Amino acid sequence: MKSVNNIRKITKAMKMISSMKMKGELRRLANGKNFGINSVEMVFKTDTYLQKKMVEPPANPRELLVPISSDRGLCGSINSGIVRDVRDYLLSRDRTRCEVFSIGDKAAAALSRNFKDVLKLGISGISSPYNYPTAMAITEHIVASGASHDKIVLFYNEYKSAISTVIRQMELMPRQRFLDSMKFCKLYQMKLPDRNTSNPALYELYVTSNIWVALLNNSASEQSARMNAMENASKNASEILDRLRTQYNKARQARITIELVEIISGASAV
C-alpha cells in the first residue's frame, strides 16, 4: 500500500509538470505554426507553367523517411503510433529503395529491431524547448542525407487537442529536384538576388519551416499525451490502493474476530 501510494504521488507530480510544459509548448506552437508554411508551396500551386514543367519523381523513387519521436517514454502511444506508421510504410514499398533518418531515441530503438538494414542515421538528445536554429541544424543533416533520394517523407504527431493527436505524413522535395523545378518559375521576375542565390535560400525556408512546425506539433503532442498518461496512471494507482485497503481491512477484521473468539472461548472454558 505504501509503494502504490508513493507511485501515485509521483504520477500526480509528473502530470502537473507535463501540464505546465504543455502550456509552454502550446504557446510556442501558436506563435510558430504559420512561420513560412505554404509560402514556397504557394509558388508551385499558382504558377501553372511551373506545374507543367515540374520535375516528377520516378515510378520507384528512393525515399528518405524521417520519423519524429521523443527521447523519453511515459507519453502514451505517440511514439508507437509513429513507429507503426513507418513500419507499414516500409512493408508496402521496396525496402532497398528506402532509408530511415530517425529523430528521437524511441523511434530509433523500435525500428532497429526489425529494420536495422534501413536505419542509417539518427539524432537524439535534442535540448528542449525547440527553437528555430535547432530546426535549421536538423534540416542540414536531413538535406545532406536526402541528397541521393527522390523524396523526403516526414512522420509526426499533429496536435489537435489535449486528448487528441493525428499522425501526419509530409512529403518534401530533395534539394536538386527543388532547384531543377524552380528553374521554370515564371511568376516572379527577379533581378536581385539572382536565381542562383534566391532558390537555395527558398529551399532552406521550404524545408526548415515544415520541419519546424512538425517539431512544434510533435512536442506539444508529447506533453499532452504524457499528461493524460500520468492522469490515467494516478487513477489506476488510486483504484489499486482502494482494493488493497479493502483486502487489508478484511484481513485485519478477520484477525481481530479470531482473537476475540479465542478470548471468549478461553473465558468460557474457565
Phi, psi and omega in degrees: 000320179294319181293319179295321178294323177294321177297320179297320178296320180294315182294325176296318179295320179294325176296316180296319179295315179296324178297317178293319178294323180297322178299318177294319180293323178292325177294316178293323177296317179296325181281331187246357187291341181254005184287113175074355183289133177068003179291314178278323179300329180296331177297317180290328182284330187261339181270101183293324179295319178296322179298323180288325185263358185300138180285120180265149177291157179293171182297323178242079189284156169276129187238139172252115181264132183236088175280134179255119180228188181254164176273340182242155180264212181058037181227041174071219187252017184292325179283316179294328177294319177297314181297320180296318179294319178294320178298313179297323179295317180293321181291336180271001182226173178284111184296334180290346180257009184236147172224153183242129173243101188269145173243116183106146183292323188295317179293318180296317181294319182287318182286337181291345181288311186247346184231042181295333182289335181256351179276103187263311185222165178197155177235133178217171179070031180286130180292142179240151004286155181291151171227170185295320175302324176297317177298323178296319179295318177296320180300320180301319179292319181294317180297318178296320179289330182269009182296327182264012182249164182266339174200157180243132183239119176268140173239122181207165177267123176268127182285128176249311178204181181295342181239008186217130172224156181231133178279126182245150171243126182238122179266131178236150179275143172290168188300311186294320179293324177297313181293322178295324179288320183292346177296336182265007181292125183244350186291319188243112178267111184242136173263319178226129351284164181283175184296327181294338179263317187285319184295316174299324178293321177295324179293319177299318177295318182300311184282314185295319181296321179291318178293323179300312180293323177296319178295318180296315179297317182293323179293317177296321178295322179298313182292320178293320178294321179292322178298315179293321180295319179290326176296316178295322178295322178295318178297317179296320179296321178296319179295317178297319180297320177297317179295318178296321179295322178296316179295321179296317180295321178297314180294320179296317180293322178296320179294319178296318180298318179297318180295320177296318178299317180295320180294314181294321179296318179296319179294322179294323180292326178290000000 
